[in-house]
Amino acid sequence: MTSPFLERRVPQLVDEIIELYRAEGRPLASHTDEDLDARFVECVEAYIADPRDPARFRAVNTTAAEYVLRRRAAPVANVVRLKRGAEHEALNQPQRRKLSVFLDVPSLPSGQDLPMVVLAFGQFAVIPAIGAIAQPEGSNGKPQRPDSKASEEQLQREFNWLIGL
């Protein structure tokens, strides 16, 4: 399955977020890599707790922009629910709410160099590098909508809500 939203709109969204971040004067440029990693986890966890708070998803996107400019992957595995198993125990942290990936579109165009970051907009988050769409888990640690897939129209509505259209 392919998604025009992931294939065309997400790369544009990455560029737009970077442009906005640069216009703000790149406020996270002085952070060490370790401080940026800690901020990333903190921002994504705050977003998971309230994905409709514009300040929270903007903080996620601001942090993502700094990772892209550094050409460095964010510690996405720390905020996504991983499969069970001994090798994942340290990162999985079952006591914490995470992002649940519920749609994966691995057919991004070849040569597409998208970052390993989380972009947040409303109730959806996108992990561009793996072509994944995620949603914050509910308070019970389960995906809020475990039986549904995000349609192209739903994704576009969420994005339009984000930018105020």
Sequence and secondary structure as in RCSB ss.txt:
>XXXX:A:sequence
MTSPFLERRVPQLVDEIIELYRAEGRPLASHTDEDLDARFVECVEAYIADPRDPARFRAVNTTAAEYVLRRRAAP
VANVVRLKRGAEHEALNQPQRRKLSVFLDVPSLPSGQDLPMVVLAFGQFAVIPAIGAIAQPEGSNGKPQRPDSKA
SEEQLQREFNWLIGL
>XXXX:A:secstr
   HIIIIIHHHHHHHHHHHHHHTT TTTTS HHHHHHHHHHHHHHHHH TT HHHHHHHHHHHHHHHHHT    
GGGTB    SGGGHHHH TTS  EEEEEE     TT    S  EEETTEEEEGGGTEEEEEB TTSSBSSTT   
 HHHHHHHHHHHHT 
